[in-house]
């Protein structure tokens, strides 16, 4: 009789436990389904907003092409930054994992066919010294060489295909680096290494063989996180790409979104050093350039 009694008690108990487990699994399934529906709804809402922004982006593109004003350029860049941010959010929703993506600043590529609006002449310093053709001072400030070629508004080394050269660039303010952007305007592809200067030491941001490409172009180096610097060194191996390898500007982009052009630049050599036309130049002291090597620069590999 006892086994029968035990069976009579155990079987209903097991049945109750199975029912409870089934109910819990059903509740969990409903919760997951609701979460999935919410993610799908958010994804659809984001897609809708993205389409609206793309429409506005296209409209801004038409207006900017018609007016060419600096104000429209700023609005266009803001719209592009917003579109990129939404694309990143959309990718996270599609994966459904809510993972964090490392922040990368949105800096549109410089368009050589639409150079930036020149600064107001009234705001330009009246005592600015003239720049030597192909001197390192040509790298200071925003790009002003808007087409590929051997143009005197960019820096060039003293000799072509001479091997290791370097450019040391100083900026107004130290920042946590996000990117270093180097504008190559002739025979691009000779950059071999880019370093940040911290306490007189060079920290390698990138080193390798650059791919050649059509100039002008921006050679963009994404910096590792946590590097604060005010100076960078661009190393070149001019034997890699035949002819003069010319650079027009160097820009720092901070993780805070700030952008600044090089304010002082020194070089291992420049074509201006062998120029015989000194009528339009001033002394090194008057130009305020650093003409001595501030630290030991390693040769490009």
C-alpha positions as CSV (number, residue, x, y, z in Angstrom):
1,X,0.0,0.0,0.0
2,X,2.8,2.4,0.8
3,X,4.3,2.6,-2.8
4,X,0.8,3.3,-4.1
5,X,0.4,6.1,-1.5
6,X,3.8,7.6,-2.5
7,X,3.0,7.5,-6.2
8,X,-0.3,9.2,-5.5
9,X,1.5,12.0,-3.7
10,X,4.6,12.3,-5.9
11,X,2.9,12.2,-9.4
12,X,0.7,15.2,-8.7
13,X,3.6,17.1,-7.1
14,X,5.7,16.6,-10.2
15,X,2.8,17.7,-12.3
16,X,2.4,20.9,-10.3
17,X,6.2,21.6,-10.6
18,X,6.1,21.1,-14.3
19,X,3.1,23.5,-14.6
20,X,4.9,26.1,-12.5
21,X,8.1,25.8,-14.7
22,X,6.0,26.0,-17.8
23,X,4.3,29.1,-16.5
24,X,7.7,30.8,-15.7
25,X,9.1,29.9,-19.1
26,X,6.0,31.3,-20.7
27,X,6.4,34.6,-18.8
28,X,10.1,34.8,-19.8
29,X,9.2,34.1,-23.4
30,X,6.6,36.9,-23.3
31,X,9.2,39.3,-21.7
32,X,11.7,38.4,-24.4
33,X,9.1,38.9,-27.1
34,X,8.1,42.3,-25.7
35,X,11.8,43.3,-25.6
36,X,12.3,42.2,-29.2
37,X,9.2,44.2,-30.2
38,X,10.5,47.2,-28.4
39,X,13.9,46.9,-30.2
40,X,12.2,46.5,-33.6
41,X,10.0,49.5,-32.8
42,X,13.1,51.6,-31.9
43,X,14.9,50.4,-35.0
44,X,12.0,51.4,-37.2
45,X,11.8,54.8,-35.5
46,X,15.5,55.3,-35.9
47,X,15.3,54.3,-39.6
48,X,12.4,56.8,-40.1
49,X,14.5,59.6,-38.4
50,X,17.5,58.6,-40.5
51,X,15.5,58.9,-43.7
52,X,14.2,62.3,-42.6
53,X,17.7,63.4,-41.9
54,X,19.0,62.1,-45.2
55,X,16.3,64.1,-46.9
56,X,17.3,67.2,-45.0
57,X,20.9,66.4,-45.7
58,X,20.2,66.3,-49.5
59,X,18.3,69.5,-49.3
60,X,21.1,71.2,-47.4
61,X,23.5,69.8,-50.0
62,X,21.5,71.5,-52.8
63,X,21.3,74.8,-50.8
64,X,25.1,74.7,-50.0
65,X,25.9,74.1,-53.7
66,X,23.8,77.1,-54.6
67,X,25.0,79.5,-52.0
68,X,28.5,78.2,-51.1
69,X,28.3,80.1,-47.8
70,X,30.3,79.3,-44.7
71,X,27.1,79.1,-42.7
72,X,25.7,76.4,-44.9
73,X,28.9,74.5,-44.7
74,X,28.7,74.5,-40.9
75,X,25.0,73.3,-41.0
76,X,25.9,70.6,-43.5
77,X,28.7,69.3,-41.2
78,X,26.4,69.2,-38.2
79,X,23.8,67.3,-40.3
80,X,26.4,64.8,-41.4
81,X,27.6,64.3,-37.8
82,X,24.0,63.6,-36.7
83,X,23.5,61.1,-39.5
84,X,26.7,59.3,-38.6
85,X,25.6,59.1,-34.9
86,X,22.3,57.7,-35.9
87,X,23.9,55.1,-38.1
88,X,26.0,54.0,-35.1
89,X,22.9,53.8,-32.9
90,X,21.1,51.8,-35.6
91,X,23.9,49.3,-35.8
92,X,23.8,48.8,-32.0
93,X,20.0,48.2,-32.2
94,X,20.4,45.8,-35.0
95,X,22.9,43.7,-33.0
96,X,20.5,43.9,-30.0
97,X,23.3,43.8,-27.5
98,X,23.3,47.4,-26.3
99,X,27.2,47.3,-26.5
100,X,29.1,50.5,-26.4
101,X,31.0,51.5,-29.5
102,X,34.4,53.5,-29.1
103,X,33.8,57.1,-29.9
104,X,35.3,58.4,-33.1
105,X,35.0,62.1,-34.0
106,X,33.0,62.8,-37.1
107,X,35.3,65.0,-39.3
108,X,34.2,65.1,-42.9
109,X,37.0,64.7,-45.5
110,X,38.3,68.0,-46.8
111,X,36.9,68.6,-50.3
112,X,39.7,70.0,-52.6
113,X,37.0,71.1,-55.1
114,X,35.3,73.3,-52.5
115,X,38.1,75.0,-50.5
116,X,37.1,76.7,-47.2
117,X,36.0,80.3,-47.3
118,X,39.0,82.5,-46.8
119,X,39.3,84.5,-43.5
120,X,38.1,88.1,-43.4
121,X,41.1,90.2,-44.6
122,X,40.3,92.7,-41.9
123,X,40.9,90.0,-39.3
124,X,44.3,88.9,-40.8
125,X,47.4,90.1,-38.9
126,X,48.9,93.1,-40.6
127,X,52.4,92.2,-39.6
128,X,52.3,88.6,-40.9
129,X,55.6,87.7,-42.5
130,X,55.6,86.3,-46.1
131,X,56.1,82.6,-46.4
132,X,58.9,81.1,-48.4
133,X,57.9,78.8,-51.3
134,X,58.0,75.2,-50.2
135,X,59.2,76.2,-46.7
136,X,57.9,74.4,-43.5
137,X,56.0,77.5,-42.7
138,X,53.7,76.6,-45.6
139,X,52.3,73.8,-43.4
140,X,51.0,76.2,-40.7
141,X,47.3,77.1,-40.9
142,X,44.5,75.5,-43.0
143,X,45.1,74.0,-46.4
144,X,45.7,76.5,-49.2
145,X,46.9,74.1,-52.0
146,X,43.7,73.0,-53.6
147,X,45.0,70.9,-56.4
148,X,47.7,68.3,-56.9
149,X,51.0,69.4,-58.2
150,X,54.4,70.9,-57.4
151,X,53.0,74.0,-55.8
152,X,55.0,76.5,-53.7
153,X,52.2,76.8,-51.1
154,X,53.1,73.4,-49.7
155,X,56.2,72.1,-48.0
156,X,58.8,70.1,-50.0
157,X,62.1,68.6,-48.9
158,X,65.4,69.9,-50.1
159,X,66.0,66.9,-52.4
160,X,63.5,64.5,-53.9
161,X,63.9,60.8,-53.1
162,X,66.5,61.5,-50.5
163,X,65.2,59.1,-47.9
164,X,64.3,60.0,-44.3
165,X,62.7,63.4,-43.6
166,X,60.6,64.7,-40.8
167,X,58.1,67.4,-40.0
168,X,57.7,68.6,-36.4
169,X,54.4,70.4,-35.8
170,X,53.3,72.4,-32.7
171,X,49.7,73.4,-31.9
172,X,48.2,76.1,-29.8
173,X,46.6,73.9,-27.2
174,X,47.3,70.4,-25.8
175,X,44.4,67.9,-26.3
176,X,43.6,64.3,-25.9
177,X,44.2,63.1,-29.4
178,X,41.5,61.5,-31.5
179,X,43.1,62.0,-35.0
180,X,46.1,63.4,-36.7
181,X,45.2,64.5,-40.3
182,X,48.0,65.3,-42.8
183,X,47.1,66.9,-46.1
184,X,49.3,65.5,-48.9
185,X,49.2,67.5,-52.1
186,X,51.8,65.9,-54.3
187,X,53.2,62.3,-54.7
188,X,51.4,61.0,-51.6
189,X,52.3,57.8,-49.9
190,X,55.7,58.6,-48.5
191,X,54.6,58.9,-44.8
192,X,56.2,56.2,-42.8
193,X,55.4,57.0,-39.2
194,X,53.4,59.5,-37.1
195,X,54.3,60.1,-33.4
196,X,53.0,62.3,-30.6
197,X,55.5,64.2,-28.5
198,X,55.1,63.8,-24.7
199,X,57.7,65.1,-22.3
200,X,60.3,65.1,-25.1
201,X,59.6,61.5,-26.0
202,X,57.9,60.2,-29.1
203,X,54.9,57.9,-28.8
204,X,54.2,56.0,-32.0
205,X,50.6,56.6,-33.2
206,X,51.1,54.8,-36.5
207,X,53.9,53.2,-38.4
208,X,53.9,51.3,-41.7
209,X,53.7,51.5,-45.5
210,X,51.2,54.1,-46.6
211,X,49.1,53.3,-49.6
212,X,49.7,55.7,-52.5
213,X,46.7,57.6,-53.8
214,X,45.5,60.6,-55.8
215,X,46.4,63.9,-54.2
216,X,45.3,66.1,-52.6
217,X,44.2,63.8,-49.8
218,X,44.0,63.6,-46.0
219,X,46.3,60.9,-44.5
220,X,44.3,60.2,-41.3
221,X,45.8,58.5,-38.2
222,X,43.4,57.4,-35.4
223,X,45.2,57.9,-32.1
224,X,44.9,55.3,-29.3
225,X,42.9,56.6,-26.3
226,X,44.5,58.5,-23.4
227,X,47.2,60.3,-25.3
228,X,47.5,64.0,-24.5
229,X,49.8,66.0,-26.7
230,X,50.5,69.4,-28.2
231,X,53.1,68.4,-30.8
232,X,53.4,65.6,-33.4
233,X,56.1,64.4,-35.7
234,X,55.4,63.2,-39.2
235,X,58.2,61.0,-40.6
236,X,58.6,60.4,-44.3
237,X,60.6,58.0,-46.4
238,X,60.9,60.1,-49.6
239,X,62.5,57.2,-51.5
240,X,59.2,55.3,-51.4
241,X,57.4,57.5,-53.9
242,X,59.5,59.2,-56.6
243,X,59.5,63.0,-56.9
244,X,58.9,65.6,-54.2
245,X,56.4,64.5,-51.6
246,X,54.6,67.7,-50.6
247,X,52.5,68.4,-47.5
248,X,50.2,71.4,-47.1
249,X,48.8,71.2,-43.6
250,X,48.6,69.2,-40.4
251,X,45.5,69.1,-38.2
252,X,44.9,67.8,-34.7
253,X,41.4,66.5,-33.8
254,X,40.7,66.1,-30.1
255,X,38.3,63.7,-28.5
256,X,36.3,66.7,-27.4
257,X,35.7,67.4,-31.1
258,X,38.1,70.4,-31.2
259,X,40.1,71.0,-34.4
260,X,43.3,73.0,-34.7
261,X,45.9,73.6,-37.4
262,X,49.6,73.6,-36.8
263,X,50.9,76.9,-35.6
264,X,54.6,76.3,-35.8
265,X,56.4,73.8,-38.0
266,X,60.0,72.7,-38.3
267,X,61.4,70.3,-40.9
268,X,64.5,68.2,-41.4
269,X,65.0,70.1,-44.7
270,X,63.0,72.2,-47.2
271,X,63.3,73.2,-50.8
272,X,63.2,76.8,-49.6
273,X,66.7,76.3,-48.1
274,X,68.2,76.1,-51.6
275,X,66.2,78.9,-53.2
276,X,68.2,81.8,-54.5
277,X,65.4,84.2,-54.3
278,X,65.7,85.9,-50.9
279,X,64.0,89.1,-51.8
280,X,60.6,88.0,-50.4
281,X,61.9,86.2,-47.3
282,X,62.7,87.3,-43.8
283,X,65.2,86.1,-41.3
284,X,64.5,83.0,-39.1
285,X,64.1,85.3,-36.1
286,X,61.5,87.5,-37.7
287,X,59.6,84.4,-38.9
288,X,59.6,83.0,-35.4
289,X,60.3,79.5,-36.6
290,X,62.1,76.8,-34.6
291,X,65.1,76.0,-36.8
292,X,66.8,73.7,-34.4
293,X,65.8,70.1,-33.8
294,X,63.9,70.1,-30.5
295,X,64.8,66.4,-29.7
296,X,66.4,63.5,-31.3
297,X,64.2,62.4,-34.2
298,X,64.6,58.7,-35.1
299,X,65.1,58.1,-38.8
300,X,62.1,56.7,-40.8
301,X,62.3,52.9,-41.2
